[in-house]
Amino acid sequence: MTKLSQRVAPDHGPKLSDDEVSELKLQIDSAWEIRGGKLFRHFGFNNFKESKAFVDKVSELAEQVNHHPDITFSFKYVDIVLYTHFRQGLTEADFVLAAKIDEL
């Protein structure tokens, strides 16, 4: 099986079943949570400069894969929410992007 972070997820792939979500969640960092049907992860940093640098890296990655997370950041943290708006749920693209973010 191809490592999740190396996959190319189809744009607007089908919404995943609960079983598929559970299976893919095992392939990303355990810090990712399912909240309200969306993938959520909190990242802590030492200062604003580090937080912004991480946001910039995630932004570049999102552009490369054409899948864009919701990002909130402040002085010492970045929160990322992944969700496929078009499908009103989680798709493989959300988990692929999460796996790629894990490697930053």
Secondary structure, 3 states (H helix, E strand, C coil): CCCHHHCCCCCCCCCCCHHHHHHHHCCCCCCCEEECCEEEEEEECCCHHHHHHHHHHHHHHHHHHCCCCEEEEECCEEEEEECEHHHCECCHHHHHHHHHHHCC
